Amino acid sequence: MMGILGIILIGATAVMAAAAVLYVVFESLGYVRPGLKVPTLKIMKLQRDAPAYESHGTSLTFKSPVTVLLAQEGGRDVIKTGYFVAIPDGYCGVLCLRTESYKDADGRPHEKVGSSAVFLPPHFEGQIEVEIWNKSFDEPAGMNKGLPLVDLHLVPIPDTLRVVDKL
């Protein structure tokens, strides 16, 4: 019985040693990117009165620093969150508008508020700004200060891209 346990223990140790050697080899060839496990997003508050952001894993929710009122018939505005960010190496940023905070004149959710898709490339450094517009020609839309405005999601970028000519 002890002989069998010894053989299993020696086999498990050999497998772990082989895995460690493979990891070192693949890391030296650039196939392993340990930096993707915990990205470091640099962020700086630019405006003293900017509302605090919320962190959710690899995303941040920025809140509106101002009360927003979008006129009907395609009213537009650019809102600065009051935060400067630096996207870490190996990641890109994607900004997604939070439309649930917008209300119409009667206080109902206003679903016709839009924003262009915003992509922040690797090594982006700058202030987070959101361009929004009212897609409704019937009623204005608004949002109070301190409500969720936009989410910043960090998306890992692979080292290589494999392209095939047939599906």
Backbone as ProteinMPNN parsed JSONL, in Angstrom:
{"seq_chain_A": "MMGILGIILIGATAVMAAAAVLYVVFESLGYVRPGLKVPTLKIMKLQRDAPAYESHGTSLTFKSPVTVLLAQEGGRDVIKTGYFVAIPDGYCGVLCLRTESYKDADGRPHEKVGSSAVFLPPHFEGQIEVEIWNKSFDEPAGMNKGLPLVDLHLVPIPDTLRVVDKL", "coords_chain_A": {"N_chain_A": [[0.825, -1.194, 0.0], [1.939, 1.239, 0.816], [3.839, 1.52, -1.14], [2.346, 2.064, -3.426], [1.215, 4.557, -2.777], [3.575, 6.025, -2.632], [4.429, 5.915, -5.302], [2.346, 7.353, -6.525], [2.702, 9.852, -5.308], [5.278, 10.545, -6.257], [4.727, 10.656, -8.996], [2.845, 12.782, -9.087], [4.442, 14.88, -8.218], [6.286, 14.991, -10.327], [4.606, 15.766, -12.436], [3.828, 18.33, -11.551], [6.323, 19.605, -11.566], [6.917, 19.503, -14.308], [4.845, 21.126, -15.286], [5.577, 23.575, -14.152], [8.0, 24.067, -15.477], [7.069, 24.265, -18.142], [5.485, 26.556, -17.885], [7.418, 28.534, -17.332], [8.862, 28.427, -19.746], [6.867, 29.146, -21.661], [6.241, 31.69, -20.677], [8.642, 33.059, -21.113], [8.613, 33.111, -23.864], [6.587, 34.84, -24.36], [3.928, 34.088, -24.243], [2.493, 34.001, -21.92], [0.826, 36.245, -19.911], [1.113, 37.656, -17.102], [0.289, 40.124, -16.119], [-2.341, 40.527, -16.847], [-4.03, 39.548, -14.955], [-4.577, 41.191, -12.691], [-5.38, 44.239, -13.376], [-3.947, 47.544, -13.277], [-5.41, 50.464, -12.896], [-4.846, 53.778, -13.413], [-6.04, 56.616, -11.815], [-7.267, 59.913, -11.456], [-8.678, 62.525, -9.622], [-10.096, 65.382, -10.97], [-11.811, 67.476, -10.475], [-12.901, 69.02, -7.571], [-15.543, 68.802, -6.645], [-16.555, 66.588, -7.942], [-18.582, 63.685, -8.074], [-18.034, 60.664, -6.173], [-16.663, 57.736, -7.697], [-17.787, 54.366, -8.485], [-16.499, 51.128, -7.969], [-16.409, 48.041, -9.7], [-15.159, 45.188, -9.877], [-13.556, 44.758, -12.837], [-14.492, 47.149, -13.827], [-15.633, 50.573, -13.772], [-18.004, 52.857, -12.414], [-18.962, 55.986, -13.287], [-20.364, 58.898, -11.897], [-22.787, 61.467, -12.584], [-21.533, 64.742, -12.597], [-23.002, 67.019, -12.751], [-26.315, 68.48, -13.062], [-28.284, 67.407, -15.695], [-29.954, 68.507, -18.558], [-31.586, 67.71, -21.394], [-32.739, 69.084, -24.284], [-35.776, 68.667, -26.195], [-36.087, 67.393, -29.564], [-33.541, 66.486, -30.422], [-31.563, 67.433, -28.554], [-28.249, 68.056, -27.403], [-25.28, 67.294, -25.459], [-22.087, 67.535, -23.84], [-20.605, 65.865, -21.3], [-18.341, 66.175, -18.734], [-16.708, 63.971, -16.624], [-15.022, 64.618, -14.541], [-12.806, 63.174, -13.911], [-9.56, 61.888, -14.543], [-8.024, 59.363, -16.39], [-5.725, 56.604, -16.857], [-5.266, 54.131, -19.072], [-4.28, 50.787, -18.505], [-1.412, 48.871, -19.697], [-1.946, 46.336, -22.106], [-4.668, 46.345, -22.053], [-7.832, 47.681, -23.176], [-10.192, 50.373, -23.087], [-13.736, 50.621, -22.677], [-16.474, 52.678, -22.959], [-19.696, 52.787, -21.647], [-22.87, 54.087, -21.846], [-25.086, 54.922, -19.179], [-28.302, 54.657, -19.27], [-30.503, 54.413, -17.612], [-30.75, 56.349, -15.667], [-31.841, 58.624, -16.732], [-34.692, 60.703, -16.967], [-38.047, 61.577, -18.032], [-40.167, 64.494, -18.364], [-42.284, 63.838, -16.68], [-41.136, 62.195, -14.814], [-40.798, 59.571, -15.54], [-38.841, 56.757, -16.742], [-36.589, 57.64, -19.307], [-35.969, 56.464, -22.318], [-34.826, 57.151, -24.712], [-32.29, 58.275, -24.92], [-29.107, 58.757, -26.191], [-25.719, 57.754, -27.028], [-22.547, 57.909, -28.59], [-20.555, 55.041, -29.401], [-17.777, 54.536, -27.402], [-14.408, 54.015, -27.503], [-11.488, 53.409, -25.788], [-8.172, 53.409, -26.445], [-5.297, 51.21, -25.793], [-2.97, 52.494, -23.43], [-4.213, 54.951, -23.299], [-4.553, 58.201, -22.048], [-6.345, 60.518, -20.341], [-9.127, 62.807, -19.784], [-12.291, 61.556, -18.787], [-14.984, 61.875, -20.813], [-18.35, 62.293, -21.886], [-20.421, 62.236, -24.656], [-23.726, 63.009, -25.16], [-27.084, 62.641, -26.411], [-30.481, 63.581, -27.055], [-32.741, 61.475, -28.413], [-35.391, 61.691, -28.837], [-38.121, 63.376, -30.292], [-40.263, 64.329, -29.038], [-40.278, 64.847, -26.239], [-38.386, 66.389, -23.547], [-35.364, 65.294, -21.829], [-33.842, 64.457, -18.714], [-31.388, 64.405, -16.009], [-30.429, 64.022, -12.661], [-27.795, 65.392, -10.623], [-25.181, 63.263, -9.482], [-26.18, 60.762, -10.123], [-25.767, 57.525, -11.761], [-23.758, 57.793, -14.632], [-21.964, 56.851, -16.688], [-20.313, 53.797, -17.572], [-17.059, 52.491, -17.271], [-15.363, 50.01, -18.785], [-12.775, 47.658, -18.545], [-11.057, 45.863, -20.959], [-9.317, 42.963, -21.744], [-6.601, 42.672, -24.068], [-5.604, 40.442, -26.518], [-2.327, 38.994, -27.158], [-1.743, 38.078, -29.713], [-3.326, 37.683, -32.912], [-5.308, 35.444, -34.558], [-5.927, 34.802, -37.821], [-8.185, 33.453, -40.096], [-9.077, 32.184, -43.344], [-11.327, 30.78, -43.929], [-14.502, 29.845, -42.654]], "CA_chain_A": [[0.0, 0.0, 0.0], [2.836, 2.397, 0.883], [4.512, 1.622, -2.431], [1.426, 2.712, -4.365], [1.167, 5.964, -2.393], [4.85, 6.619, -3.015], [4.434, 6.087, -6.754], [1.424, 8.451, -6.834], [3.338, 11.093, -4.87], [6.366, 10.85, -7.185], [4.097, 11.042, -10.261], [2.263, 14.112, -8.937], [5.558, 15.831, -8.152], [6.834, 15.109, -11.68], [3.658, 16.549, -13.229], [3.927, 19.723, -11.109], [7.596, 20.136, -12.041], [6.793, 19.706, -15.754], [3.983, 22.292, -15.478], [6.362, 24.764, -13.815], [8.959, 24.271, -16.568], [6.306, 24.756, -19.286], [5.085, 27.934, -17.586], [8.596, 29.392, -17.514], [9.17, 28.472, -21.177], [5.846, 29.948, -22.342], [6.37, 33.077, -20.241], [9.793, 33.656, -21.788], [8.246, 33.299, -25.267], [5.574, 35.883, -24.445], [2.573, 33.549, -24.306], [1.845, 34.167, -20.621], [0.826, 37.654, -19.525], [0.605, 37.714, -15.742], [-0.297, 41.428, -15.839], [-3.759, 40.546, -17.161], [-4.829, 39.063, -13.83], [-5.02, 42.328, -11.879], [-4.943, 45.478, -14.026], [-3.807, 48.723, -12.439], [-5.94, 51.642, -13.579], [-4.473, 55.02, -12.731], [-7.174, 57.538, -11.873], [-7.028, 61.136, -10.695], [-9.841, 63.408, -9.555], [-9.744, 66.703, -11.479], [-12.714, 68.472, -9.905], [-13.144, 68.738, -6.161], [-16.944, 68.466, -6.405], [-16.968, 65.425, -8.733], [-19.049, 62.592, -7.211], [-17.162, 59.488, -6.103], [-16.988, 56.659, -8.627], [-17.961, 53.052, -7.875], [-15.682, 50.103, -8.61], [-17.042, 46.729, -9.798], [-14.231, 44.275, -10.551], [-12.761, 45.437, -13.872], [-15.219, 48.291, -14.384], [-15.926, 51.697, -12.883], [-19.185, 53.638, -12.75], [-18.815, 57.404, -12.995], [-21.651, 59.555, -11.674], [-22.875, 62.782, -13.215], [-21.135, 65.837, -11.711], [-23.927, 68.14, -12.958], [-27.674, 68.155, -13.479], [-28.318, 67.445, -17.151], [-31.257, 68.655, -19.195], [-31.476, 67.635, -22.84], [-33.943, 69.587, -24.935], [-36.333, 67.771, -27.202], [-35.608, 67.611, -30.928], [-32.118, 66.196, -30.599], [-30.658, 68.176, -27.69], [-26.952, 67.391, -27.192], [-24.42, 67.851, -24.417], [-20.878, 66.792, -23.509], [-20.452, 65.906, -19.847], [-17.03, 65.769, -18.232], [-16.91, 63.29, -15.339], [-14.154, 65.18, -13.519], [-11.753, 62.21, -13.616], [-8.519, 61.61, -15.525], [-7.617, 57.96, -16.247], [-4.671, 56.065, -17.716], [-5.576, 52.723, -19.328], [-3.051, 49.999, -18.355], [-0.883, 48.096, -20.81], [-2.617, 45.054, -22.302], [-6.114, 46.543, -21.942], [-8.461, 48.839, -23.782], [-11.349, 50.786, -22.307], [-14.99, 50.806, -23.395], [-17.431, 53.471, -22.182], [-21.098, 52.442, -21.908], [-23.782, 55.057, -21.241], [-26.106, 54.386, -18.266], [-29.51, 55.392, -19.64], [-31.592, 54.269, -16.636], [-30.817, 57.531, -14.808], [-32.534, 59.718, -17.407], [-36.143, 60.733, -16.77], [-38.753, 62.591, -18.802], [-40.764, 65.559, -17.54], [-43.181, 63.235, -15.695], [-40.379, 61.337, -13.905], [-40.7, 58.205, -16.06], [-37.555, 56.511, -17.423], [-36.514, 58.147, -20.679], [-35.111, 55.476, -22.973], [-34.352, 57.619, -26.008], [-31.052, 59.035, -24.777], [-28.075, 57.981, -26.852], [-24.319, 58.154, -26.997], [-21.752, 57.136, -29.535], [-19.688, 54.057, -28.767], [-16.483, 55.147, -27.102], [-13.325, 53.053, -27.324], [-10.25, 54.031, -25.314], [-7.101, 52.488, -26.815], [-4.266, 50.987, -24.779], [-2.124, 53.643, -23.086], [-4.973, 56.202, -23.314], [-4.504, 59.033, -20.854], [-7.156, 61.699, -20.551], [-10.338, 62.964, -18.988], [-13.452, 60.815, -19.273], [-16.067, 62.747, -21.248], [-19.423, 61.554, -22.551], [-21.33, 63.026, -25.485], [-25.062, 62.409, -25.13], [-28.107, 63.393, -27.122], [-31.86, 63.16, -26.895], [-33.225, 60.972, -29.699], [-36.833, 61.897, -28.898], [-38.57, 64.68, -30.776], [-41.516, 64.604, -28.339], [-40.142, 65.333, -24.872], [-37.009, 66.542, -23.068], [-34.873, 64.293, -20.881], [-32.941, 65.04, -17.734], [-30.788, 63.544, -14.999], [-29.922, 64.777, -11.522], [-26.394, 65.236, -10.235], [-24.872, 62.147, -8.6], [-26.713, 59.492, -10.622], [-24.832, 56.865, -12.675], [-23.68, 58.41, -15.951], [-21.27, 56.021, -17.665], [-19.453, 52.73, -17.063], [-15.797, 52.248, -17.966], [-14.997, 48.597, -18.684], [-11.45, 47.302, -19.051], [-11.126, 44.633, -21.739], [-7.963, 42.521, -22.098], [-6.274, 42.561, -25.486], [-4.677, 39.314, -26.701], [-1.033, 39.306, -27.769], [-1.736, 37.762, -31.131], [-4.621, 37.499, -33.547], [-5.247, 34.371, -35.556], [-6.866, 35.09, -38.905], [-8.391, 32.328, -41.02], [-9.833, 32.616, -44.509], [-12.55, 29.982, -44.04], [-15.224, 29.667, -41.404]], "C_chain_A": [[0.875, 1.267, 0.0], [3.568, 2.6, -0.434], [3.647, 2.344, -3.453], [1.328, 4.201, -4.063], [2.453, 6.687, -2.784], [4.921, 6.889, -4.506], [3.52, 7.252, -7.157], [2.046, 9.789, -6.467], [4.463, 11.498, -5.814], [5.804, 11.308, -8.536], [3.512, 12.445, -10.199], [3.345, 15.176, -8.896], [6.159, 16.05, -9.541], [5.917, 15.952, -12.571], [3.739, 18.024, -12.846], [5.222, 20.361, -11.595], [7.542, 20.406, -13.542], [5.924, 20.928, -16.048], [4.746, 23.577, -15.182], [7.36, 25.085, -14.924], [8.24, 24.825, -17.796], [5.882, 26.209, -19.078], [6.25, 28.89, -17.828], [8.938, 29.53, -18.996], [8.166, 29.362, -21.909], [5.909, 31.416, -21.937], [7.526, 33.761, -20.954], [9.514, 33.893, -23.266], [7.144, 34.342, -25.453], [4.148, 35.373, -24.511], [1.808, 33.709, -22.999], [1.956, 35.634, -20.245], [0.269, 37.773, -18.119], [-0.032, 39.049, -15.387], [-1.79, 41.496, -16.111], [-4.622, 40.122, -15.979], [-5.384, 40.211, -12.996], [-4.534, 43.615, -12.534], [-4.861, 46.625, -13.027], [-4.245, 49.931, -13.248], [-5.554, 52.863, -12.768], [-5.608, 56.014, -12.921], [-6.877, 58.733, -10.983], [-8.28, 62.001, -10.758], [-9.409, 64.806, -9.971], [-10.589, 67.812, -10.866], [-13.04, 68.085, -8.474], [-14.575, 68.269, -5.905], [-17.441, 67.282, -7.241], [-17.413, 64.303, -7.796], [-18.095, 61.401, -7.259], [-17.618, 58.441, -7.118], [-17.167, 55.365, -7.843], [-17.141, 52.046, -8.671], [-16.403, 48.766, -8.555], [-16.1, 45.792, -10.549], [-13.363, 45.017, -11.545], [-13.561, 46.546, -14.547], [-15.442, 49.349, -13.31], [-17.206, 52.363, -13.353], [-18.937, 55.074, -12.314], [-20.202, 58.013, -12.874], [-21.617, 60.962, -12.265], [-22.481, 63.877, -12.229], [-22.075, 67.042, -11.8], [-25.327, 67.609, -13.223], [-27.75, 68.381, -14.982], [-29.753, 67.631, -17.611], [-31.043, 68.698, -20.704], [-32.791, 68.081, -23.454], [-34.491, 68.538, -25.895], [-35.772, 68.156, -28.557], [-34.089, 67.516, -31.027], [-31.172, 67.027, -29.774], [-29.39, 67.388, -27.397], [-26.201, 68.074, -26.063], [-23.185, 66.972, -24.288], [-20.66, 66.968, -22.014], [-19.074, 65.377, -19.481], [-17.229, 65.18, -16.843], [-16.087, 63.9, -14.215], [-13.026, 64.25, -13.122], [-10.843, 62.018, -14.822], [-8.101, 60.165, -15.311], [-6.467, 57.649, -17.191], [-4.938, 54.569, -17.853], [-4.285, 51.914, -19.254], [-2.671, 49.238, -19.623], [-1.62, 46.757, -20.891], [-4.135, 45.146, -22.221], [-6.557, 47.69, -22.825], [-9.663, 49.179, -22.914], [-12.567, 50.953, -23.203], [-15.931, 51.565, -22.468], [-18.849, 53.118, -22.609], [-21.994, 53.399, -21.134], [-24.803, 54.348, -20.354], [-27.39, 55.175, -18.489], [-30.61, 55.318, -18.587], [-31.741, 55.479, -15.724], [-31.604, 58.676, -15.429], [-34.045, 59.581, -17.248], [-36.755, 61.773, -17.697], [-39.385, 63.596, -17.847], [-41.692, 65.013, -16.458], [-42.465, 62.308, -14.721], [-40.288, 59.892, -14.351], [-39.327, 58.008, -16.699], [-37.622, 56.958, -18.88], [-35.502, 57.288, -21.42], [-34.528, 55.949, -24.296], [-33.17, 58.567, -25.876], [-29.942, 58.17, -25.357], [-26.691, 58.559, -26.678], [-23.589, 57.344, -28.047], [-20.898, 56.138, -28.758], [-18.312, 54.682, -28.583], [-15.487, 54.053, -26.761], [-12.088, 53.823, -26.892], [-9.106, 53.056, -25.585], [-6.118, 52.257, -25.666], [-3.396, 52.236, -24.625], [-2.856, 54.976, -23.194], [-4.792, 56.91, -21.983], [-5.313, 60.285, -21.135], [-8.38, 61.713, -19.665], [-11.479, 62.156, -19.62], [-14.575, 61.808, -19.545], [-17.09, 61.905, -22.001], [-20.263, 62.522, -23.364], [-22.667, 62.299, -25.505], [-26.018, 63.257, -25.942], [-29.466, 62.762, -26.891], [-32.374, 62.743, -28.273], [-34.736, 61.158, -29.864], [-37.145, 63.289, -29.41], [-39.846, 65.113, -30.06], [-41.332, 65.234, -26.97], [-38.68, 65.462, -24.473], [-36.651, 65.41, -22.111], [-33.916, 64.968, -19.917], [-32.427, 64.016, -16.749], [-30.233, 64.427, -13.891], [-28.457, 64.463, -11.267], [-26.25, 64.032, -9.304], [-25.42, 60.805, -9.037], [-25.721, 58.86, -11.589], [-24.909, 57.43, -14.086], [-23.114, 57.447, -16.992], [-20.436, 54.965, -16.938], [-18.2, 52.655, -17.923], [-15.425, 50.798, -17.717], [-13.598, 48.41, -19.254], [-11.548, 45.939, -19.72], [-9.706, 44.211, -22.095], [-7.792, 42.369, -23.603], [-5.297, 41.393, -25.646], [-3.385, 39.766, -27.381], [-1.051, 39.115, -29.278], [-3.162, 37.578, -31.623], [-4.46, 36.437, -34.621], [-6.335, 34.635, -36.58], [-6.946, 33.862, -39.819], [-9.226, 32.831, -42.184], [-11.081, 31.807, -44.754], [-13.184, 29.825, -42.683], [-15.531, 28.216, -41.141]], "O_chain_A": [[0.594, 2.23, -0.713], [3.881, 3.732, -0.802], [4.146, 3.139, -4.249], [1.355, 5.023, -4.979], [2.413, 7.838, -3.219], [5.4, 7.937, -4.937], [3.875, 8.046, -8.028], [1.936, 10.755, -7.222], [4.593, 12.677, -6.141], [6.335, 12.234, -9.149], [3.66, 13.219, -11.145], [3.186, 16.252, -9.472], [6.503, 17.179, -9.893], [6.396, 16.758, -13.369], [3.72, 18.886, -13.724], [5.228, 21.526, -11.993], [8.059, 21.422, -14.006], [6.23, 21.692, -16.964], [4.577, 24.569, -15.892], [7.545, 26.251, -15.272], [8.738, 25.755, -18.432], [5.922, 27.003, -20.018], [6.082, 29.935, -18.457], [9.268, 30.623, -19.456], [8.558, 30.231, -22.687], [5.659, 32.296, -22.762], [7.407, 34.918, -21.358], [10.113, 34.785, -23.868], [6.805, 34.688, -26.584], [3.237, 36.145, -24.805], [0.586, 33.564, -22.982], [3.047, 36.203, -20.257], [-0.935, 37.973, -17.953], [-0.821, 39.114, -14.444], [-2.451, 42.428, -15.655], [-5.837, 40.321, -16.007], [-6.561, 40.192, -12.634], [-3.408, 44.047, -12.287], [-5.614, 46.67, -12.054], [-3.549, 50.369, -14.164], [-5.889, 52.973, -11.588], [-6.081, 56.23, -14.036], [-6.312, 58.592, -9.899], [-8.867, 62.184, -11.825], [-8.469, 65.362, -9.402], [-10.139, 68.952, -10.751], [-13.414, 66.943, -8.204], [-14.799, 67.426, -5.037], [-18.64, 67.001, -7.244], [-16.715, 63.992, -6.831], [-17.431, 61.167, -8.269], [-18.813, 58.282, -7.364], [-16.757, 55.268, -6.686], [-17.094, 52.105, -9.9], [-16.943, 48.385, -7.516], [-16.245, 45.627, -11.76], [-12.521, 45.823, -11.151], [-13.33, 46.849, -15.717], [-15.44, 49.061, -12.113], [-17.47, 52.429, -14.554], [-18.73, 55.351, -11.133], [-21.104, 57.69, -13.647], [-20.554, 61.562, -12.423], [-23.036, 63.941, -11.133], [-21.956, 67.981, -11.012], [-25.507, 66.44, -13.565], [-27.329, 69.424, -15.482], [-30.663, 66.977, -17.102], [-30.399, 69.609, -21.224], [-33.841, 67.508, -23.165], [-33.773, 67.646, -26.346], [-35.054, 69.149, -28.673], [-33.44, 68.364, -31.639], [-30.067, 67.317, -30.232], [-29.451, 66.18, -27.167], [-26.43, 69.241, -25.745], [-23.24, 65.782, -24.598], [-20.544, 68.091, -21.524], [-18.693, 64.273, -19.869], [-17.844, 65.807, -15.981], [-16.421, 63.717, -13.045], [-12.353, 64.485, -12.119], [-11.297, 61.989, -15.966], [-7.846, 59.763, -14.175], [-6.261, 58.336, -18.192], [-4.848, 53.825, -16.877], [-3.289, 52.296, -19.869], [-3.503, 48.997, -20.498], [-1.885, 46.124, -19.869], [-4.819, 44.127, -22.313], [-5.764, 48.562, -23.18], [-10.1, 48.365, -22.101], [-12.446, 51.376, -24.353], [-16.161, 51.152, -21.331], [-19.168, 53.147, -23.798], [-21.89, 53.509, -19.913], [-25.328, 53.298, -20.725], [-27.54, 56.266, -17.938], [-31.566, 56.09, -18.656], [-32.771, 55.62, -15.066], [-31.996, 59.607, -14.724], [-34.602, 58.491, -17.377], [-36.091, 62.727, -18.103], [-39.148, 63.538, -16.641], [-41.871, 65.654, -15.423], [-43.116, 61.691, -13.879], [-39.756, 59.059, -13.618], [-38.711, 58.974, -17.15], [-38.593, 56.684, -19.586], [-34.301, 57.384, -21.167], [-33.796, 55.199, -24.941], [-33.056, 59.54, -26.621], [-29.85, 56.982, -25.047], [-26.517, 59.697, -26.241], [-23.978, 56.217, -28.354], [-20.562, 56.369, -27.597], [-17.76, 55.282, -29.505], [-15.703, 53.263, -25.842], [-11.685, 54.781, -27.553], [-9.081, 51.972, -25.002], [-6.103, 53.006, -24.69], [-3.13, 52.94, -25.599], [-2.217, 56.028, -23.183], [-4.869, 56.291, -20.922], [-5.004, 61.032, -22.064], [-8.642, 60.779, -18.907], [-11.602, 62.091, -20.844], [-15.055, 62.491, -18.64], [-16.742, 60.93, -22.668], [-20.762, 63.514, -22.833], [-22.732, 61.113, -25.828], [-25.79, 64.45, -26.14], [-29.583, 61.578, -26.576], [-32.435, 63.561, -29.191], [-35.295, 60.821, -30.908], [-36.51, 64.265, -29.01], [-40.447, 66.127, -30.412], [-42.139, 66.072, -26.567], [-37.826, 64.739, -24.987], [-37.517, 64.669, -21.647], [-33.254, 65.944, -20.271], [-32.949, 62.905, -16.655], [-29.633, 65.467, -14.163], [-27.953, 63.407, -11.647], [-27.097, 63.807, -8.44], [-25.153, 59.795, -8.385], [-24.911, 59.57, -12.185], [-25.99, 57.532, -14.665], [-23.71, 57.25, -18.051], [-19.924, 55.201, -15.843], [-18.269, 52.743, -19.149], [-15.196, 50.398, -16.576], [-13.276, 48.939, -20.318], [-12.052, 44.981, -19.135], [-8.959, 44.995, -22.68], [-8.721, 41.988, -24.315], [-4.266, 41.36, -24.974], [-3.352, 40.778, -28.081], [-0.453, 39.891, -30.023], [-4.081, 37.346, -30.838], [-3.585, 36.528, -35.482], [-7.519, 34.684, -36.246], [-5.932, 33.315, -40.251], [-9.992, 33.784, -42.042], [-11.832, 32.099, -45.686], [-12.491, 29.688, -41.675], [-16.14, 27.889, -40.122]]}, "name": "protein", "num_of_chains": 1, "seq": "MMGILGIILIGATAVMAAAAVLYVVFESLGYVRPGLKVPTLKIMKLQRDAPAYESHGTSLTFKSPVTVLLAQEGGRDVIKTGYFVAIPDGYCGVLCLRTESYKDADGRPHEKVGSSAVFLPPHFEGQIEVEIWNKSFDEPAGMNKGLPLVDLHLVPIPDTLRVVDKL"}
